[in-house]
Amino acid sequence: MEINISDKEINDIVHRVVENTLALPANQPEAVTTPQQSGPSNVTKKVVAIGTDHGGLDLKEHLKKELIKKGYEVIDCGTHTKESVDYPDIALAVSKRVTSGEAWRGIIIDGAGIGSCMAANKVPGVRAAMCYDYATAVNSREHNNANVLTLGAGLIGTNLAKLIMSTWLTTEFGGGRHAKRVDKITAIGKSYYKDGQIS
């Protein structure tokens, strides 16, 4: 069942998330350069790679517009039509942009978000999380330092997807006890890959 949330409700929730998780005033602007700004800025624009299979094309376009509106630079890894494509190819394209440093974060969409999450997590250096509500978006960033978000277009509506994405992008990694655990996740991946080859 799709949950309908108004844009005002989303904005109110996102402001509360920013205030609570980052200890910033709710009206403080995001730390990105917006397209409307002119002149030099000392704030680095954050680049987000986004991609989808044919099942999530409409949602990708909505999220892409939202990212641009919020001042993020977007790398669109496809697909661009509703002709059938394989989600592992899209997941790999987005993941490579993140692990190469070309993108700060990645977002991948498919029907359920599960397959793309599995595919992305095969790429060393990726910590992909499939999120389906506010709590999973916060947890995946605060506890797991996720750098790729996967969404299921067939499971969540556009407004909920925007809420998840905004929450995920603005929630900082908690560090502390979580850092040791994330280091262990990284070590597991490294233990299976030597010189780019599976050992």
N, C-alpha and C positions, 0 to 999 in steps of 0.2 A: 504494500500500500504506500503510495507517495505521500510524503508529508509536505504540505504547502506552508511555506514561511515567506512572509512579505520581505521586501528589500529593507524596509525600516527595521524589522525584527533582526535581520541578518546583521545590519550595521550596528545595532545596539549590542548584540551578542559579541561581535568582533571587537568592538571598543572595550567591552568588559574583559574579554580574553587578553587583549593587549595590556590593559591596566593591571589585571591580576597576575599574568605570567611574566610580564616584563617590568612591572612596577613603574610604568610610565603613565602620565596623565592621559585620560581617554581621548582627548582632543589633539594629542601630539601627532604630527604627520609621520607617515611611514618613512623609513630610512632608505628611500630610493629617489632617483630623479624622475619626475613626471614629465611626459611629453610636452605639457603646457608650459613648463618652466623655460625661461630663456636666460642666456648668459652663463658664465661659468658656475659650477657647483662643486663643493668639496665632498659631496656624497656620491659614492660609486653606484651606478645603476646595476641592479641585480638581474642576472639573465636566467630565465626559466625555459628549459626545453620541454615541449609538450608534444605528445603523439597519441594516436588512437587507431584502432582497427575500424572497419566499416560500421560496426555497431555503435560506436561512440562519436561519430562525426559531428552530429548536432551539438552534443554536450561539449566537445572540444572547442567548437566555434564560440559558444557562449563563454567558456572559461578563458579562452584566448582574449576576447574582448574585455573581460573583467581584469585580466592581468595587465593589459595595455592601459586600461583606465586607471589602474592603481600605480602605474609608473614602471612596471617591470618591462624589461626587454624580452621578447619572446622568440625562441627558435622553434619553428613548426616542423616537426619530423614526419608529418603526414598522419594518416592518409588524407587525400583531398577530395575523394569521391566515395560513393557508397558501394563501389565495386568491391567484392570480397578480397580481403588481404589477410595475411597470417599475423596474429598479434605478437608472436615471438620476434618477428623482424622489426616491428615498431618498438618493442621493449628494448631490443638491442641498440637501435638507433638513438633512443633517448638516453639509455644508460651510458653509452660511449661518450655522449656530450658531457655528462656529469663527471665521469671518471677522468676525462681528459682535462677538465677544468674549464672547458668552453662554457659550460652552464653551471650556475650555482646550485640549482635544484632541478629535478625532473618530475614530470607528471605524465602518467600513462593511463589511458582509458581503454577498456574493452567491455564486453557484455557484463561480466561479473567482477572483474578486477583481479581475479585469482590467478588466472593463467599468466597475465602480464607480470604479476608480482613474482611468480615462480621463475619466469624467464629472466627478469631483471636481476634477481638475487643470484643468478649463476655468474654474473659479471663481477669479478673481483673489485672490491671497493664500493659496491652498491649495497645500501641497506634500504631495501624497498619495503614499504608498508601499505597494505590494503586497508584503507580507512572507510568507514561507513557511517560515522557520526562524530560529534564534537569530541567525545572522550577519547576515541581511538586516534583522532588527529593530534590532540594534545599529548597523549601518552607516547605515540610513535616518535615525536620530536623531543619531548622532555626527557624520556627514559632511554630511547634507542638511537637518538640522533639520526633519524631516517633522512636520507638525501633524495629518495625517490618516493613519490606518492602514487598509488594505483587506485583507480575508482571504477566501480561497476555501473555503467550507464543504464543497464537494465534493472538495477536495484535501487537507485536513488534518483531523485528529481533534480532539476537544475538548481533550484534555490538551496537545497541541502548540499549539493556539490560545491556551490560557491562558498557556503559557510565552512565546509570541511577544508577547502583549499585555502581560504583566508586564514583560518585558525592554524593550519599546518605551516603556512609560510611565515607567520608572525610569532610562533612559539619557539623559544630558544631552548637549546639543549641544557639540561639541568646540571650536567657534570657531576662532581662528587662521586658518590658510590656508583652512579650509573656509568661513569667513564671507564672504570675497571671492567665492567661487563661488556661495554661496547668494544673495548680493546680485545676482549676474548672472542667476540664475534669476528673481528678483523683477523685475529690470529688463526681462527679456524679456516677462513678463506685462504690465507697465505700458505697454510700448511699443505694445501692441495695443489697449489700452483707454484711452480718454480720455472723461472725464465719464460713465462707465458705458456707453459705446458702443464697439463694435469699430471701430477706425480702418482 
